[in-house]
């Protein structure tokens, strides 16, 4: 399994979904992320991080609520938003950093 820091340091944008299994809005985002992933294909990656299983990653990025989405490019945080985010917004944000 690749380390988180390795996953986010490439030039390909990486959207990280910080979520929890008990979170209803997180469950609502699952089909949205699937749609965005199929729309953008190989141009970007989407990875999910369970805050309950990875508390150190959540703490490092100051995750207060879930879902929280953070877009990384070249290892740098370039965009962040908490709560339910529409598919077209996520797609647009990712495309801005391609």
Number of C-alpha atoms within 10 A of each C-alpha: 4 6 7 13 10 10 18 22 15 14 13 19 26 24 25 21 24 24 24 19 10 10 12 12 15 19 15 13 19 12 12 16 21 12 15 20 19 9 12 14 11 9 13 20 18 17 14 14 19 16 21 14 10 11 12 11 17 20 11 8 12 10 18 11 14 22 27 22 24 19 24 24 20 15 18 13 15 14 14 13 14 15 13 16 17 12 18 12 11 19 17 11 16 24 13 9 16 11
